[in-house]
Amino acid sequence: MVGSALLHPFTAPTETEFIKVVGGRGSTIVDDKGNEYIDAMASLWYMNVGHGRQEMIDAIVNQATKLAGYHTFAPFSNEPAERLADKIAELSPFSRPRVFFGSSGSEAIDSVMKIARIAQREAGHPERQLIISREHGYHGTNFGGTSAQGIAINQEGFGPLVGDVVQASASNVESIAHVFEQNPGRVAAVLTEPLQGAGGVFPPPDGYLEALRQLCDASGAYLIFDEVICGFGRMGKWFGAQYYGVTPDLITFAKAVTSGYLPLGGVIVGDAPRAALEANEGFNFKHGYTYSGHPLATAAGLEAIAIQDREGLLARAAEIGERFAPALSSFASDGLVVEARGAVAVWGIELESAERALTVRARMLDAGVIIRPMGSSLAICPPLVITDTEIDRVVDSLAVALA
Ligand SMILES: Cc1ncc(COP(=O)(O)O)c(C=O)c1O
């Protein structure tokens, strides 16, 4: 055995070198040797309210002293789960949605794929099974998300994936239209991130999301936005749907809903699928998790949303983008990077190769700044509490690392 017994995600099992994180405050984390790093990735795209928030700890502890855990299978319910569902419904782009909870983005994706298919069946269309997703899409690593993601290397070696899930080109909507044409009346849903994150930070081409909406409307398929990264403030709005002005039928969320203080994810079920699920009194929704609506996780969600609200962090997301955008674009015009892409508080830079991305990432770590390699690109997705001085340090370190 090498090092600890811990088997790390997305890591060679023979890897022995790790940075042991022991603490964090605001946008900074510290390791067991006392080194400090600016966390310009908000951990893994989620730490919007920043590390070490006493209000978050208090909210979790307060709830734990009342009820630390109980399930929400009928006939049971609990107050923080209901309050958070109502709060998320209010912030969502839907008029009267329902909110389903799991514990992660991957569970949210499995859930939304199942909800889309069963809602189509309840609406009288059991033949609508096909789910279309896009190249570069990342939808987590459960079997649903592994089947739906558009990063082929993540699908290799895991045996047969979920059937009736197909990927289309990320950039041209005709490729999705073609799948509709080849499968008349069979498409349950189109699944896409509003802005693709972990696949390389790709904003949608102009008019692309609108075109998907039209395709889905014309055929009776649902449009699903995977907002695990975009949701809860990253785009300067509560949801990417609101930033891009396109309303889907279903939204998945996770990560920033609690700023990662406790694991939580879920699905917002918009008007059409909600009506289908509620159409038949005899229908029982046979899906859910032991920790669906967990009182500690949902109490953490209520506080994380309250902090973002109180501190104007959605507006701050836009300012963060305004500070990063010109600096990263100048790297592109100076030829230091191939391309800079992104929107609001999530950015990516494309380099010549994956090796170069790893080198630049290592130099950044040495300089005390964390960014994330994704193939030949690097992602920047800081806490929304990052200061201007910290942003400038990220940009200055990047300039040195790229030179
Ligand atoms: C868009 C998107 N969907 C789903 C997931 C999976 O989330 P989790 O890792 O919490 O299972 C991620 C994770 O990065 C994501 O970015």
The ligand as an SDF file (V2000), in Angstrom:
LIG
                    3D

 16 16  0  0  0  0  0  0  0  0999 V2000
  -22.0840   20.2600  -14.4130 C   0  0  0  0  0  0  0  0  0  0  0  0
  -21.8150   19.1640  -13.4250 C   0  0  0  0  0  0  0  0  0  0  0  0
  -22.7220   18.1900  -13.2490 N   0  0  0  0  0  0  0  0  0  0  0  0
  -22.5350   17.2010  -12.3630 C   0  0  0  0  0  0  0  0  0  0  0  0
  -21.3830   17.1410  -11.6020 C   0  0  0  0  0  0  0  0  0  0  0  0
  -21.1950   16.0350  -10.6210 C   0  0  0  0  0  0  0  0  0  0  0  0
  -21.2440   16.5050   -9.3240 O   0  0  0  0  0  0  0  0  0  0  0  0
  -20.6640   15.6420   -8.1040 P   0  0  0  0  0  0  0  0  0  0  0  0
  -19.1910   15.5880   -8.2810 O   0  0  0  0  0  0  0  0  0  0  0  0
  -21.1260   16.4040   -6.8930 O   0  0  0  0  0  0  0  0  0  0  0  0
  -21.2890   14.3040   -8.1630 O   0  0  0  0  0  0  0  0  0  0  0  0
  -20.4060   18.1350  -11.7490 C   0  0  0  0  0  0  0  0  0  0  0  0
  -19.1670   18.1030  -10.9490 C   0  0  0  0  0  0  0  0  0  0  0  0
  -18.2430   18.8480  -11.1830 O   0  0  0  0  0  0  0  0  0  0  0  0
  -20.6150   19.1690  -12.6910 C   0  0  0  0  0  0  0  0  0  0  0  0
  -19.7010   20.1260  -12.8890 O   0  0  0  0  0  0  0  0  0  0  0  0
  1  2  1  0
  2  3  1  0
  2 15  2  0
  3  4  2  0
  4  5  1  0
  5  6  1  0
  5 12  2  0
  6  7  1  0
  7  8  1  0
  8  9  2  0
  8 10  1  0
  8 11  1  0
 12 13  1  0
 12 15  1  0
 13 14  2  0
 15 16  1  0
M  END
$$$$
